[in-house]
Amino acid sequence: MNKSFSKNTRVIYILEALVFSYIITGLLLLLISFLMLKLELSSLVTNSVINFAYIASAFTGGFFIGKKTEQKKFIWGLFVGVLYFIVLMLVSLMMNRTGSLPLGSLFTVFVITGLSGMLGGMIS
């Protein structure tokens, strides 16, 4: 019975980390959209700031799950970072009905979110 409780709490911790990451993402994207409204930012700056939002969000989720788990924090952080990417990709695919997403950008965001989540888990 103790093992099932432990597995259930891990699932809850993962879901909490993902929700926390997406709250951070929403706030940062809101800030980015406000800056785009007030300032004329180039697409390079906008893409860089969006990548920073991905990094900060996945790092925060990895840090959160690392604080909750006692062992293998970096693996749990990597797992949360990859799950963050999967949900992000699925939402992007549902919203982008005109065509496919560029694979180069997808791979870059996958690596960024995975490594950021792992780093957050390691630092926690």
C-alpha positions as CSV (number, residue, x, y, z in Angstrom):
1,M,0.0,0.0,0.0
2,N,2.9,2.3,0.7
3,K,4.2,1.9,-2.8
4,S,0.9,2.9,-4.4
5,F,0.7,5.9,-2.2
6,S,4.2,6.9,-3.3
7,K,3.3,6.5,-7.0
8,N,0.2,8.5,-6.5
9,T,2.1,11.3,-4.8
10,R,4.7,11.3,-7.6
11,V,2.0,11.8,-10.2
12,I,0.5,14.6,-8.2
13,Y,3.9,16.2,-7.8
14,I,4.5,15.9,-11.6
15,L,1.1,17.5,-12.3
16,E,1.8,20.3,-9.8
17,A,5.2,20.9,-11.4
18,L,3.6,21.1,-14.9
19,V,0.8,23.4,-13.8
20,F,3.4,25.6,-12.1
21,S,5.5,25.7,-15.2
22,Y,2.5,26.6,-17.4
23,I,1.5,29.4,-15.0
24,I,5.1,30.8,-15.3
25,T,4.8,30.4,-19.1
26,G,1.5,32.3,-19.2
27,L,2.9,35.1,-17.2
28,L,6.0,35.4,-19.2
29,L,4.2,35.3,-22.5
30,L,1.8,37.9,-21.2
31,L,4.8,40.1,-20.4
32,I,6.3,39.4,-23.9
33,S,3.0,40.4,-25.6
34,F,2.9,43.6,-23.6
35,L,6.5,44.4,-24.6
36,M,5.6,43.7,-28.2
37,L,2.7,46.0,-28.0
38,K,4.7,48.9,-26.5
39,L,8.0,48.4,-28.2
40,E,8.8,47.4,-31.8
41,L,10.8,44.3,-31.2
42,S,12.4,42.4,-34.0
43,S,11.6,38.8,-34.6
44,L,15.0,37.7,-33.4
45,V,14.5,39.4,-30.0
46,T,10.9,38.0,-29.8
47,N,12.1,34.5,-30.5
48,S,14.9,34.8,-28.0
49,V,12.6,36.0,-25.3
50,I,10.1,33.2,-26.0
51,N,13.0,30.7,-25.7
52,F,13.9,32.3,-22.4
53,A,10.3,31.8,-21.3
54,Y,10.6,28.1,-22.2
55,I,13.9,27.8,-20.3
56,A,12.6,29.6,-17.2
57,S,9.4,27.6,-17.1
58,A,11.0,24.1,-17.6
59,F,13.7,25.1,-15.0
60,T,11.0,26.1,-12.5
61,G,9.1,22.8,-13.0
62,G,12.3,20.8,-12.7
63,F,13.3,22.7,-9.6
64,F,9.8,22.1,-8.1
65,I,9.8,18.4,-8.7
66,G,13.4,18.2,-7.5
67,K,12.4,19.7,-4.2
68,K,9.5,17.2,-3.8
69,T,11.5,14.1,-4.6
70,E,14.4,12.9,-2.6
71,Q,16.2,10.6,-5.2
72,K,17.2,11.0,-8.8
73,K,16.2,14.7,-8.9
74,F,17.8,15.3,-12.3
75,I,15.9,12.5,-13.9
76,W,12.6,13.8,-12.5
77,G,13.5,17.2,-13.7
78,L,14.3,15.9,-17.2
79,F,11.0,14.0,-17.1
80,V,9.0,17.2,-16.2
81,G,10.9,19.1,-18.9
82,V,10.0,16.5,-21.6
83,L,6.4,16.4,-20.4
84,Y,6.4,20.2,-20.6
85,F,7.5,20.0,-24.2
86,I,5.0,17.3,-25.1
87,V,2.1,19.3,-23.8
88,L,3.5,22.4,-25.5
89,M,3.8,20.6,-28.8
90,L,0.3,19.1,-28.6
91,V,-1.2,22.5,-27.9
92,S,0.8,24.1,-30.7
93,L,-0.3,21.3,-33.1
94,M,-4.0,21.8,-32.2
95,M,-3.7,25.6,-32.6
96,N,-1.7,25.5,-35.8
97,R,-4.2,24.0,-38.3
98,T,-2.5,25.6,-41.4
99,G,0.5,23.3,-41.6
100,S,3.1,21.4,-39.8
101,L,5.6,22.8,-37.3
102,P,9.2,23.1,-38.3
103,L,11.2,20.1,-37.1
104,G,14.4,22.1,-36.4
105,S,12.5,24.4,-34.0
106,L,10.8,21.4,-32.4
107,F,14.1,19.7,-31.7
108,T,15.6,22.9,-30.3
109,V,12.7,23.4,-27.9
110,F,12.8,19.8,-26.9
111,V,16.5,20.0,-26.0
112,I,16.0,23.3,-24.3
113,T,13.1,22.2,-22.1
114,G,14.6,18.8,-21.3
115,L,17.9,20.2,-20.2
116,S,16.3,23.2,-18.4
117,G,14.1,20.8,-16.4
118,M,17.1,18.6,-15.7
119,L,19.2,21.5,-14.5
120,G,16.3,22.7,-12.3
121,G,16.1,19.2,-10.7
122,M,19.9,19.1,-10.2
123,I,20.0,22.5,-8.5
124,S,17.1,21.8,-6.2
